[in-house]
Amino acid sequence: MTEDRKKPTVPGTPGSAAQGRDVPELELEDVSWEIEGQGAPGAQADEAPAQAGEYDIPEVEAETLEAGEPEVDETPAPQPTRPQAASRLMRESYVDPEADYAADWGWRTKTSGFQAFVFSLHGRKMLVSPRGVEPIDEVGGIGRYFKYLTDYADSPGMGILTLNTEAKYAEVLARKQLEEAGELSSEGILHVFSKRKLEGGQISVFYEILPRDRFVGVSESYAGYPQGFVILDTVSLLYGLLKRHGRGAHVLALHIPGAIVMVAGKNGEVYLSRRYTLVGDDGDALVEGIFALEQDVAALEKNLGQRVSHINWIEGLTNTLNLPRPDVEIPLVPYPVHRLQHGGETVWSALPEAVQDAPMSAILGPREERLLRPLELAEKYVWAAMLAAALVAFVGYGYVASAKGEVMQRLAAMQSSNGALESQLQARSAQLTFEDVGSAVQTASELRTAALSPPLGEMWNYLSSLRPDYLRVDGLEFAYAPEGVSVRLEGQVEMDISTAQHGFVKFVSSLERQGFTIQSKQIDLGLEGNYYSLNALWPLKKKGD
């Protein structure tokens, strides 16, 4: 069912890219299953494993420190065009130790600030911020919202499956096939990124198998972190950036110590994904990885029937910009890099730019953050609008009071000569008081009710702490009323049909013990899923308990 991924060949040897771009045309199904083979046991045997242990940035020698980093052009680099023919040199070594590659890459630097994020690589956590790269033990001391980026180097794999089924059954069938192939076990979690309809009623599924122990560990850190954060890995990051690029054929490659992760596709849909494990940290290993990447992209071009103008290169973390750049037909266009400090040394990274551009739709979890975070971003605008409305009501009230005094003076002067006009003016005065002052009082009452209600983020974090792991939330609705906060939950009880009823009743009981008033509850048990809906009320008098 799967094919082992072949090692990249050295240019100048038979079958290498140096022989020109005579790559056999592959069918889409072949590419899909070759990708799937990334996580197969056979593929793991062919690949050289990534270097074990924590990631340490190599020390810079004294001569390098004296000479300094190559000067980087901070002006935008022109869009490269593809050469007419490849001119790779057939030689024993790819790397010239005396060459200056920085000018060939055309690096661009960013000096603007960015939001801090956590980068977990080879079991080591680092906080990346404008101040630099700082190693951390736990995320609890950060004290603010952030994005958590990790690289699952030990992941069983990622890939694309082509299934003969409907979209709603695609995930179930994909899980079954991967389990039968031995690629998905109890130690892995299947995450489906997208489903794409093909001709003939088939479905293409882009997926990744996450290591359960590591993913659950990050999720547990989230449960104990009140400010909240979102989780991405290197694959979901590239997938989100691919969707941001929009129409056309695009390729994104992320270079991190020990590997190159690539996602390619067309019009935001994934057609090819690979992880190239680099054997060693030297320049030869990087060049071989780039050659292997180009060969796969060349085969993809034939399948798509469309040329790829360039490869978007994202440099993850490096202590030098003088990286070897082989002479390839498809240009490498690097993302802008930030200059940072790490342990007293200068390092470079394009991750601040990439992580900042990643959309929320590409995160691995938690699901509630995907719903809550956009609401919290809009919350400040809602409060600003309410404050503006209150100010307008206050100014309007003062204007009405002033106008009322003037009208009463005019009424007193005209009372003796024109009774009819006096009655008319009195009716107008009463109308002004009702329409303007009444709305101001109503607005003030609504503001007072909103001030007594718990914040949206606090309310959700409290609900999240009560939700068991087997209860999935697909829909969430908050409604603020004078008597309290109404909460509506919809989703699935991810348990066997025989135990789902008991698990749902247990969750409802826990809500009642914590002070919620259950207004309605319903659970529908079936072979396709155990769906529930629940309406609960959090009284305002409970605030602060």
VOGU-3710 file (C-alpha; in Angstrom, 3 decimals, decimal comma):
1> mtedrkkptv> 0,000/0,000/0,000  2,898/2,372/0,677  6,196/3,077/-1,013  9,455/3,841/0,756  10,808/7,317/0,213  14,093/7,144/-1,637  17,178/8,913/-0,445  18,219/11,961/-2,458  20,882/11,102/-4,995  24,136/12,943/-5,274
11> pgtpgsaaqg> 24,338/15,137/-8,375  26,613/13,651/-10,993  25,582/10,062/-10,227  23,128/8,064/-12,316  19,546/9,103/-11,651  20,555/12,383/-10,055  19,091/15,755/-10,845  22,361/16,664/-12,564  21,238/14,630/-15,561  18,610/17,306/-16,274
21> rdvpeleled> 14,968/17,416/-15,215  14,010/14,199/-16,970  11,746/13,070/-14,101  9,213/10,315/-14,887  5,690/11,578/-14,806  3,807/10,357/-11,743  0,118/9,895/-11,316  -1,511/11,791/-8,449  -2,300/8,488/-6,722  1,406/7,539/-6,848
31> vsweiegqga> 2,442/10,823/-5,277  -0,175/10,474/-2,561  0,935/7,031/-1,499  4,587/7,929/-1,697  3,859/10,710/0,744  2,002/8,293/2,952  5,083/6,105/2,976  6,799/8,859/4,922  5,335/7,435/8,082  5,609/3,745/7,178
41> pgaqadeapa> 8,104/1,502/8,924  9,954/0,885/5,669  10,468/4,551/5,092  11,810/5,024/8,564  14,392/2,309/7,910  15,696/4,013/4,788  15,964/7,389/6,391  18,863/8,293/8,609  17,379/9,377/11,961  17,559/12,968/13,052
51> qageydipev> 20,300/13,712/15,505  19,246/12,830/19,038  19,458/15,054/22,058  18,644/18,673/22,618  19,182/21,229/19,924  22,228/23,369/20,536  23,272/26,123/18,183  26,920/25,527/17,206  29,464/27,880/18,684  30,860/30,532/16,390
61> eaetleagep> 34,623/30,409/16,009  36,762/33,387/16,886  37,674/34,103/13,255  34,008/34,234/12,353  33,230/36,614/15,209  36,013/38,940/14,128  34,924/38,920/10,515  31,236/39,323/11,444  28,173/38,141/9,558  27,995/38,884/5,856
71> evdetpapqp> 26,272/42,158/5,212  22,557/41,606/4,532  20,637/43,619/1,971  17,603/45,059/3,751  15,957/46,235/0,514  13,310/43,955/-1,034  14,910/41,468/-3,390  13,549/41,317/-6,953  11,432/38,291/-7,870  13,817/35,713/-9,334
81> trpqaasrlm> 13,152/34,069/-12,642  13,839/30,470/-13,522  17,068/29,802/-15,437  16,733/28,336/-18,884  18,727/25,214/-17,970  20,361/23,677/-14,902  24,079/24,188/-14,456  24,922/22,025/-11,456  28,591/21,293/-11,211  29,616/17,657/-10,939
91> resyvdpead> 32,105/17,675/-8,110  32,924/15,683/-5,014  31,794/18,373/-2,529  28,816/20,689/-2,837  30,187/23,306/-0,474  33,046/25,721/-1,036  34,267/26,733/2,460  35,588/30,050/1,120  32,442/30,994/-0,824  30,108/33,830/0,191
101> yaadwgwrtk> 26,578/32,468/-0,270  24,743/35,304/1,521  24,534/37,418/-1,634  23,158/34,436/-3,593  20,263/33,963/-1,168  19,261/37,638/-1,213  18,271/37,709/2,464  15,942/40,452/3,667  15,817/41,486/7,323  12,854/42,661/9,385
111> tsgfqafvfs> 13,329/45,183/12,165  9,720/45,529/13,310  8,502/43,881/16,494  6,425/40,708/16,672  4,315/38,808/19,174  6,324/36,377/21,298  5,798/32,653/20,730  7,149/29,349/22,041  9,194/27,087/19,763  9,705/23,484/20,923
121> lhgrkmlvsp> 12,472/21,681/19,041  14,110/18,339/19,870  12,527/18,321/23,350  13,721/21,822/24,217  11,381/24,809/24,648  12,448/28,306/23,597  10,615/31,615/24,008  11,154/33,677/20,850  10,504/37,394/21,307  12,000/40,690/20,084
131> rgvepidevg> 14,349/40,456/23,079  15,852/37,241/21,712  15,641/33,461/22,064  15,434/32,313/25,692  15,287/28,669/26,865  12,357/27,953/29,199  11,237/24,937/31,226  7,476/25,526/31,351  5,031/27,944/29,727  3,299/28,870/32,990
141> gigryfkylt> 5,541/31,870/33,644  4,880/33,649/30,334  1,683/35,225/31,643  0,039/36,171/28,337  -1,538/34,671/25,255  0,887/33,191/22,706  1,284/30,624/19,918  3,001/27,310/20,698  4,966/25,952/17,710  6,506/22,488/17,917
151> dyadspgmgi> 8,203/20,047/15,570  7,102/16,432/15,858  10,254/14,834/14,498  9,095/11,513/15,969  5,679/11,733/14,288  4,592/8,547/12,475  4,090/10,664/9,383  1,855/12,793/7,205  0,398/12,213/3,795  -2,537/12,207/1,389
161> ltlnteakya> -5,112/9,434/1,017  -7,491/8,991/-1,919  -10,743/7,385/-0,758  -13,891/6,172/-2,510  -16,414/7,592/-0,078  -18,414/10,683/0,840  -16,814/13,598/2,657  -18,646/12,925/5,937  -17,238/9,368/6,096  -13,741/10,249/4,888
171> evlarkqlee> -12,153/10,621/8,327  -13,576/7,316/9,580  -12,404/5,432/6,487  -8,984/7,093/6,594  -8,552/5,998/10,199  -9,496/2,431/9,278  -7,064/2,229/6,370  -4,184/3,682/8,372  -4,832/1,245/11,219  -4,908/-1,688/8,823
181> agelssegil> -1,633/-0,521/7,253  -0,027/-0,357/10,707  0,658/3,377/10,454  -1,887/4,418/13,118  -1,846/2,824/16,549  -2,884/3,750/20,059  0,313/5,795/20,330  -0,810/8,174/17,560  -3,597/10,730/17,054  -5,024/11,232/13,578
191> hvfskrkleg> -5,470/14,871/12,591  -7,206/15,597/9,288  -6,331/19,003/7,823  -8,546/19,045/4,734  -10,810/17,011/2,460  -10,854/17,715/-1,269  -13,369/16,344/-3,759  -11,951/14,583/-6,811  -13,544/13,413/-10,024  -15,529/10,204/-9,879
201> gqisvfyeil> -16,841/10,791/-6,346  -13,457/10,306/-4,655  -12,134/12,294/-1,693  -8,519/13,369/-1,129  -7,634/13,634/2,569  -4,552/15,474/3,825  -3,647/14,192/7,280  -0,933/13,968/9,924  -0,428/11,410/12,695  0,625/13,158/15,913
211> prdrfvgvse> 2,524/11,412/18,735  -0,090/11,010/21,461  2,166/11,459/24,495  3,681/14,753/23,301  0,420/16,227/22,008  -1,459/15,310/25,189  1,389/16,833/27,232  0,994/20,180/25,485  -2,793/19,977/25,878  -2,387/19,432/29,624
221> syagypqgfv> -0,175/22,525/29,807  -2,967/24,461/28,092  -5,547/23,234/30,639  -3,507/24,788/33,466  -2,750/28,063/31,653  -5,545/30,640/32,222  -4,429/33,067/29,483  -4,752/30,376/26,793  -2,590/29,580/23,758  -2,923/27,806/20,406
231> ildtvsllyg> -0,872/24,830/19,239  0,788/24,533/15,831  3,402/22,190/14,480  5,680/22,637/11,494  3,229/20,869/9,160  0,135/22,837/10,207  2,160/26,074/9,983  3,061/25,400/6,346  -0,500/24,280/5,596  -1,893/27,556/6,941
241> llkrhgrgah> 0,606/29,618/4,966  -0,253/27,652/1,800  -3,916/28,596/2,235  -2,883/32,234/2,707  -1,024/32,230/-0,635  -4,319/31,667/-2,467  -4,639/30,800/-6,153  -1,869/29,234/-8,205  0,761/26,580/-7,498  2,881/27,258/-4,413
251> vlalhipgai> 5,598/25,412/-2,499  6,680/26,210/1,063  9,771/24,665/2,662  10,788/25,099/6,306  14,430/24,412/7,199  15,029/23,514/10,839  18,078/21,843/12,370  18,078/18,267/11,103  15,245/18,420/8,580  13,399/20,221/5,776
261> vmvagkngev> 9,580/20,131/5,961  7,723/20,832/2,699  4,063/21,378/1,783  3,031/22,074/-1,828  -0,277/22,526/-3,561  -2,548/24,510/-5,790  -5,252/27,055/-4,920  -4,802/26,433/-1,200  -5,202/22,633/-1,473  -2,349/20,254/-0,588
271> ylsrrytlvg> -1,075/17,940/-3,350  2,303/16,967/-1,855  3,912/16,970/1,603  7,300/15,627/2,669  9,826/15,643/5,486  13,472/15,358/4,414  15,686/14,176/7,274  19,171/15,690/6,921  22,155/13,493/7,723  24,344/15,832/9,730
281> ddgdalvegi> 24,521/19,608/10,183  27,034/20,349/7,432  26,402/22,159/4,177  26,507/18,957/2,104  23,486/17,568/3,960  21,520/20,763/3,344  22,372/20,782/-0,366  21,341/17,137/-0,765  18,034/17,941/0,926  17,434/20,859/-1,440
291> faleqdvaal> 18,188/18,668/-4,480  15,699/16,040/-3,220  13,121/18,768/-2,668  13,569/20,084/-6,209  13,159/16,625/-7,741  9,837/16,133/-5,938  8,590/19,563/-6,998  9,591/18,828/-10,601  7,482/15,648/-10,546  4,604/17,588/-8,989
301> eknlgqrvsh> 4,758/20,153/-11,810  4,070/17,406/-14,358  1,128/16,107/-12,343  -0,380/19,573/-11,972  0,362/20,592/-15,538  1,568/23,913/-14,163  5,035/25,316/-13,464  6,097/26,417/-9,988  7,657/29,883/-10,197  9,674/29,576/-6,967
311> inwiegltnt> 9,957/27,817/-3,611  9,150/29,890/-0,512  12,059/29,154/1,843  11,527/29,653/5,591  14,747/29,558/7,591  13,818/28,252/11,041  16,846/29,003/13,238  20,470/29,446/12,173  23,562/31,160/13,537  24,764/32,158/10,057
321> lnlprpdvei> 23,207/33,396/6,854  26,146/32,141/4,799  24,326/28,894/3,998  25,249/26,957/0,847  22,855/27,532/-2,013  22,989/24,991/-4,851  22,336/25,960/-8,440  18,763/24,707/-8,928  16,229/25,337/-11,668  13,407/26,380/-9,330
331> plvpypvhrl> 14,542/29,515/-7,433  14,538/29,589/-3,627  12,929/32,805/-2,335  13,542/33,224/1,410  11,073/34,724/3,886  12,329/37,864/5,680  14,451/36,982/8,713  14,733/38,623/12,136  18,081/39,124/13,828  17,906/37,820/17,414
341> qhggetvwsa> 20,205/37,138/20,335  20,590/33,668/21,844  23,084/32,935/24,598  25,187/35,982/23,716  25,351/35,048/20,022  23,467/36,341/16,978  20,964/33,992/15,369  18,577/34,453/12,459  15,023/33,203/12,019  12,087/33,701/9,655
351> lpeavqdapm> 9,693/31,991/12,082  8,479/35,285/13,653  7,173/36,345/10,251  5,731/32,911/9,408  4,053/32,312/12,787  2,534/35,783/12,722  1,039/35,142/9,249  -0,407/31,711/10,119  -4,236/31,801/10,209  -6,258/30,434/13,123
361> sailgpreer> -7,874/27,877/10,805  -4,565/25,981/10,603  -4,004/25,369/14,323  -3,975/21,847/15,761  -5,948/22,918/18,816  -7,470/23,435/21,181  -10,789/23,631/19,350  -12,237/26,121/21,849  -9,423/28,593/21,176  -10,335/28,587/17,484
371> llrplelaek> -13,819/29,808/18,520  -12,876/31,981/21,477  -9,855/33,894/20,203  -11,632/35,779/17,377  -14,368/36,749/19,847  -11,842/38,096/22,334  -10,132/40,101/19,612  -13,512/41,666/18,797  -14,409/42,207/22,462  -12,450/45,451/22,776
381> yvwaamlaaa> -14,283/46,903/19,805  -17,631/45,963/21,362  -16,709/47,695/24,609  -15,507/50,754/22,694  -18,828/50,914/20,853  -20,760/50,601/24,112  -18,664/53,335/25,716  -19,270/55,592/22,731  -23,011/54,908/22,975  -22,970/55,774/26,686
391> lvafvgygyv> -21,143/59,060/25,996  -23,621/59,968/23,286  -26,499/59,184/25,629  -24,941/61,340/28,381  -24,361/64,280/26,036  -27,884/63,877/24,668  -29,317/63,907/28,171  -27,548/67,179/28,963  -28,722/68,697/25,708  -32,334/67,663/26,389
401> asakgevmqr> -32,211/69,088/29,932  -30,899/72,407/28,634  -33,493/72,530/25,861  -36,235/71,755/28,369  -35,327/74,819/30,457  -35,419/77,112/27,444  -38,766/75,735/26,328  -40,256/76,261/29,793  -39,143/79,925/29,784  -40,751/80,470/26,404
411> laamqssnga> -43,907/78,768/27,589  -44,153/81,077/30,620  -43,785/84,200/28,400  -46,395/83,040/25,880  -48,894/81,540/28,351  -50,980/84,691/28,712  -51,389/85,308/24,984  -51,579/81,908/23,309  -52,944/78,882/25,190  -52,965/76,668/22,133
421> lesqlqarsa> -49,274/77,226/21,457  -48,525/76,513/25,115  -50,205/73,091/24,920  -48,324/72,286/21,721  -44,972/73,135/23,268  -45,706/71,129/26,419  -46,511/68,029/24,315  -43,237/68,492/22,417  -41,337/68,773/25,708  -42,806/65,507/26,943
431> qltfedvgsa> -41,882/63,800/23,664  -38,252/64,906/23,934  -37,996/63,554/27,470  -39,423/60,154/26,541  -37,384/59,465/23,397  -33,971/60,753/24,426  -33,752/60,510/28,216  -35,539/57,149/28,248  -32,990/55,576/25,850  -30,133/56,926/27,945
441> vqtaselrta> -31,530/55,297/31,081  -32,032/52,002/29,203  -28,441/52,076/27,924  -27,121/52,726/31,432  -29,114/49,755/32,750  -27,667/47,468/30,043  -24,124/48,657/30,827  -24,649/47,869/34,510  -25,862/44,344/33,672  -22,842/43,765/31,390
451> alspplgemw> -20,463/44,957/34,143  -21,892/42,413/36,608  -21,539/39,547/34,130  -18,267/37,525/34,022  -15,934/38,212/31,055  -16,325/35,963/28,033  -12,810/34,533/28,298  -13,170/33,806/32,012  -16,500/32,077/31,429  -15,105/29,813/28,703
461> nylsslrpdy> -11,944/28,933/30,635  -14,151/27,887/33,567  -16,300/25,716/31,292  -13,166/24,239/29,695  -11,850/23,169/33,111  -15,094/21,260/33,771  -15,260/19,562/30,344  -14,004/15,938/30,325  -11,740/14,727/27,497  -14,411/12,498/25,999
471> lrvdglefay> -16,831/15,420/25,489  -16,185/17,287/22,215  -17,595/20,796/21,759  -18,609/21,575/18,153  -20,887/24,557/18,871  -20,830/27,202/21,584  -23,146/30,133/22,302  -23,182/32,693/25,144  -26,151/34,979/25,849  -26,037/37,654/28,541
481> apegvsvrle> -29,371/38,351/30,276  -30,366/40,134/33,520  -30,764/36,821/35,345  -27,372/35,451/34,299  -25,283/34,040/31,446  -27,010/31,454/29,243  -24,648/28,852/27,766  -25,514/26,501/24,910  -23,193/23,599/24,090  -23,417/21,195/21,152
491> gqvemdista> -21,092/18,393/20,155  -20,346/14,712/20,477  -19,691/12,276/23,342  -16,659/10,391/22,030  -17,430/7,147/23,852  -19,001/3,825/23,002  -22,756/3,920/22,551  -23,126/1,805/25,684  -21,285/4,266/27,951  -22,014/7,606/26,253
501> qhgfvkfvss> -25,273/8,144/28,176  -23,527/7,653/31,518  -20,670/9,968/30,543  -23,075/12,722/29,485  -25,095/12,459/32,725  -21,853/12,639/34,711  -20,867/15,877/32,926  -24,328/17,408/33,526  -24,115/16,517/37,228  -20,710/18,180/37,522
511> lerqgftiqs> -22,138/21,396/36,027  -24,975/21,397/38,556  -22,542/20,887/41,421  -20,538/23,907/40,277  -23,601/26,175/40,340  -25,037/25,948/36,823  -28,796/25,607/36,379  -29,572/23,069/33,651  -32,418/24,410/31,517  -32,525/21,639/28,910
521> kqidlglegn> -30,442/18,644/27,855  -30,602/16,083/25,070  -28,407/13,270/23,764  -28,929/11,237/20,585  -27,060/7,946/20,460  -26,249/6,386/17,103  -23,655/4,448/15,147  -22,445/7,602/13,375  -21,930/9,486/16,642  -23,366/10,356/20,019
531> yyslnalwpl> -24,624/13,928/19,599  -25,739/16,087/22,510  -27,096/19,558/23,171  -27,205/21,347/26,511  -28,580/24,669/27,774  -27,354/25,914/31,157  -27,611/29,164/33,153  -24,873/30,730/35,253  -26,650/33,124/37,725  -25,070/36,522/38,311
541> kkkgd> -25,258/35,985/42,065  -22,655/33,200/41,655  -19,953/35,605/40,394  -16,964/35,446/42,712  -17,877/32,081/44,283
//
